[in-house]
């Protein structure tokens, strides 16, 4: 089975007033998936994604995701920016 991208139905780019869910719908298709969050004032270490996560940070958030497909060396990456006020 071969996948060409990380499927990220949530969050999406934009501005929101409520916390946003991080949902990676095809995470099970990868050996591992890791993400990090960066705001104007902080940056998280890489966190292993195992299930949907509620993002409660506020301000402009940069979400970086990296995934390793099974039996492949190439890593897939995705970057998304959104704002929670």
Residue pairs with C-beta under 8 A, 6 or more apart in sequence:
1 29
1 70
2 69
3 26
3 29
3 30
3 69
3 76
4 76
5 76
5 78
6 24
6 26
6 30
6 33
6 65
6 67
6 76
6 77
6 78
7 24
7 25
7 26
8 23
8 24
8 25
8 65
8 78
8 80
9 23
9 25
10 20
10 21
10 22
10 23
10 52
11 20
11 21
11 22
11 55
11 63
11 80
11 82
12 80
12 82
13 80
13 81
13 82
14 82
14 83
15 82
15 83
15 84
15 85
16 82
16 83
16 84
16 85
17 84
17 85
18 84
19 54
19 55
19 56
19 84
20 54
20 55
20 82
20 84
21 52
21 53
21 54
21 55
22 35
22 49
22 52
22 53
22 54
22 55
22 63
23 52
24 33
24 49
24 65
24 67
27 33
27 49
27 50
27 67
29 69
29 70
30 67
30 68
30 69
30 70
30 76
31 68
31 69
31 70
32 48
32 67
32 68
33 48
33 49
33 65
33 66
33 67
33 68
34 46
34 47
34 48
34 49
34 65
34 66
34 67
35 46
35 47
35 49
35 63
35 64
35 65
35 66
36 43
36 44
36 45
36 46
36 47
36 63
36 64
37 43
37 44
37 55
37 57
37 61
37 62
37 63
37 64
38 44
38 61
38 62
38 64
39 57
39 58
39 59
39 60
39 61
39 62
40 59
40 60
41 59
42 57
46 66
47 53
49 65
55 61
55 63
55 84
56 84
57 84
58 84
58 85
59 83
59 84
60 81
60 82
60 83
61 81
61 82
61 83
61 84
62 79
62 80
62 81
63 79
63 80
63 81
63 82
64 77
64 78
64 79
65 77
65 78
65 79
65 80
66 75
66 76
66 77
67 75
67 76
67 77
68 75
68 76
69 76
